[in-house]
């Protein structure tokens, strides 16, 4: 695996990794473990719709973590609460205001879980998706860290240095379910 230009925050030996799905987290978790950084996976995705889709993605994430002996934390699923949080932004385009608010929601929960677990650093697999704005993710993560004392957000472009290619290899190796949309009903492909 090619070594990406990844800058590890000073003193980080553990990271709470917000995972959106198993395919996106697989190469990141592998990289962290290969560099002696202990990942703890936090699966918190109340945006995913419908419940069946959420359950499939959650189970795949847990299966992946279990196969590696990585600790996995299940966040609460409350899609109604998430919909209330993004009310008024339903018609925003992908990478618009709804997405940034969604990132804030999920990364604030991640920062709070990091503090609860005694882990100072948190990151997200959202920054591995080519469909997401790295700038929005970084702003949301930095904002979340400012809200939760004692935490820091590890802003990283997890697409570089061969990690995207490795993600695709691991997707086939583990025979992961690979979703066709981000997760919320507003990102679902429209029927023609």
C-alpha positions in Angstrom: 0.0 0.0 0.0 1.3 3.4 -0.9 2.0 5.7 2.0 -0.3 8.8 1.9 0.8 12.2 3.0 -0.9 11.9 6.3 0.0 14.1 9.1 -0.8 12.6 12.5 -1.6 15.1 15.2 1.1 15.2 17.8 0.8 12.6 20.6 -2.2 10.7 19.0 -2.2 7.0 19.8 -6.0 6.5 19.8 -8.6 8.0 17.6 -12.4 7.8 17.7 -13.2 7.2 14.1 -16.7 8.2 13.0 -17.6 5.6 10.4 -20.3 6.2 7.7 -20.0 2.6 6.4 -17.6 -0.3 6.2 -16.3 0.3 2.7 -15.2 3.9 3.6 -13.7 2.9 6.9 -11.8 -0.2 5.8 -8.6 1.3 4.3 -8.5 4.0 7.0 -8.7 1.5 9.9 -6.0 -0.6 8.2 -3.8 2.4 7.8 -4.3 3.5 11.4 -3.5 0.0 12.7 -0.4 -0.3 10.5 0.9 3.0 12.1 0.3 2.0 15.7 -2.8 4.2 16.1 -5.6 2.4 17.9 -8.9 3.1 16.1 -12.2 2.9 18.0 -15.1 3.0 15.5 -18.2 5.0 16.3 -21.1 4.3 14.0 -23.5 7.3 14.3 -25.6 7.9 11.2 -29.1 9.1 12.0 -29.3 10.5 8.4 -29.5 7.1 6.8 -32.9 6.2 5.3 -34.8 3.9 5.3 -34.2 1.9 8.5 -33.4 -1.3 6.4 -30.6 0.6 4.7 -29.3 1.8 8.0 -29.4 -1.7 9.5 -27.4 -3.2 6.5 -24.7 -0.5 6.7 -24.5 -0.8 10.5 -24.2 -4.6 10.4 -21.4 -4.4 7.8 -19.5 -1.9 9.9 -19.8 -4.1 12.9 -18.8 -7.2 10.9 -15.7 -5.4 9.7 -14.7 -4.2 13.2 -15.2 -7.6 14.7 -13.1 -9.3 12.0 -10.2 -7.0 13.1 -10.8 -7.1 16.8 -11.5 -3.3 16.8 -13.8 -1.8 19.4 -17.0 -0.7 17.8 -19.6 1.7 19.4 -23.2 1.9 18.2 -24.6 5.4 18.2 -28.3 5.9 18.6 -30.5 6.0 15.4 -33.1 8.7 15.5 -34.0 9.7 11.9 -36.9 11.8 13.0 -34.6 14.0 15.2 -32.2 14.3 12.2 -35.0 15.3 9.9 -36.0 18.0 12.3 -32.4 19.3 12.5 -32.3 19.7 8.7 -35.9 21.0 8.3 -36.0 23.7 5.7 -33.0 22.4 3.8 -34.7 19.4 2.1 -34.2 20.9 -1.3 -30.6 21.8 -0.9 -28.3 20.2 -3.5 -25.7 17.6 -2.5 -22.7 19.5 -0.9 -25.1 22.2 0.1 -26.2 23.6 3.5 -28.0 20.4 4.4 -24.9 18.3 4.1 -22.8 20.7 6.2 -25.5 20.7 8.9 -25.6 16.9 8.8 -21.8 16.7 9.2 -22.0 19.1 12.2 -24.7 16.9 13.8 -22.8 13.7 13.4 -19.4 15.1 14.3 -20.7 16.9 17.4 -22.0 13.5 18.6 -18.6 12.0 17.8 -16.8 14.7 19.7 -19.1 14.1 22.7 -18.5 10.3 22.5 -14.7 10.9 22.3 -14.8 12.9 25.5 -17.0 10.3 27.2 -14.5 7.6 26.1 -11.5 9.6 27.2 -10.2 9.8 23.6 -8.9 13.3 22.8 -8.8 13.0 19.0 -11.6 12.2 16.6 -11.8 11.8 12.8 -14.4 10.8 10.2 -14.5 8.5 7.2 -16.7 11.0 5.5 -13.5 12.5 4.2 -12.8 9.4 2.2 -15.9 9.9 -0.1 -15.3 11.7 -3.4 -19.0 12.8 -3.2 -18.4 14.9 -0.1 -16.8 18.4 0.3 -13.6 18.1 2.3 -14.0 21.8 3.2 -17.5 21.3 4.7 -16.2 18.2 6.6 -13.3 20.1 8.0 -15.4 23.1 9.1 -17.9 20.8 10.7 -15.2 18.8 12.6 -13.4 21.9 13.8 -16.7 23.4 14.9 -17.6 20.2 16.8 -14.2 20.2 18.5 -14.7 23.8 19.7 -18.0 22.7 21.2 -16.5 19.9 23.3 -13.6 20.8 25.5 -10.6 18.5 25.4 -11.2 17.2 21.9 -9.4 17.8 18.6 -10.6 17.0 15.1 -8.1 15.3 12.9 -8.9 16.8 9.5 -7.5 14.5 6.9 -8.1 13.8 3.2 -8.4 10.0 3.3 -8.7 9.8 -0.5 -5.0 10.2 -1.2 -1.9 8.0 -1.2 -3.6 4.9 -2.5 -6.2 4.7 0.1 -9.1 5.0 -2.4 -7.7 2.1 -4.4 -7.1 0.1 -1.2 -10.7 0.8 -0.2 -11.9 -0.7 -3.5 -9.7 -3.8 -2.9 -11.0 -4.3 0.6 -14.6 -3.8 -0.6 -14.1 -6.9 -2.8 -12.0 -8.8 -0.3 -14.7 -8.5 2.4 -17.6 -8.6 0.0 -19.0 -5.5 1.6 -22.4 -4.2 0.8 -21.7 -1.1 -1.3 -24.5 1.5 -1.1 -25.4 3.6 -4.1 -26.2 6.9 -2.3 -25.0 8.9 0.6 -27.7 7.8 3.0 -30.5 10.3 3.5 -33.7 10.3 1.4 -32.7 13.5 -0.2 -29.6 11.9 -1.7 -31.4 8.8 -3.0 -31.2 8.3 -6.8 -34.3 9.6 -8.5 -36.3 7.2 -10.6 -36.3 8.2 -14.3 
